[in-house]
Amino acid sequence: CGSPSAAEMELLEELRASMAREEQVEEALAQSAAGVEVDLRECEEEARRLREERHRRLVGTRERIQAIAVEHVLAEAALVALASELHAAEEAKGMLEGELGRAEAEERFFGAELQQRHCRHRSSSFGSGRAPPPAAERLPGDVDRQQWAVTPAPGSWS
């Protein structure tokens, strides 16, 4: 066992160089693996944060949808109530219009009757020499010629 030959020395040098490259590759792989682990943890953290954010948004969206649904139901109930009030108001309007029509018809009837009585009264008292009717028989607006006063209409005394 003597000293190594030049070929053995060359092989030994190649072996050392190969081992050094292998150590460099292993070190580079270790650094790369450490970097990948850091990246992986960051990605996992980002994925967790995104899931939480998505969950918060989903919960918020569901709450808004429920609130909108409640508002919709309340709006529909208010609309039904308003429709009912409108229907009642239209019925009341119809009844009032009917009452107004009856009142106007009565007014025309009593106006015509009053006019007839008034005309009969005037035509019978002019030139007949008769005394005007007593105050109880006079109509509102008739002139009492003895006193030259106008008989006031009922309810007009203030």
HELIX and SHEET records of a PDB file:
HELIX    1   1 ALA A    6  SER A  125  1                                 120    
SHEET    1   A 2 VAL A 143  ASP A 144  0                                        
SHEET    2   A 2 ALA A 149  VAL A 150 -1                                        
END                                                                             
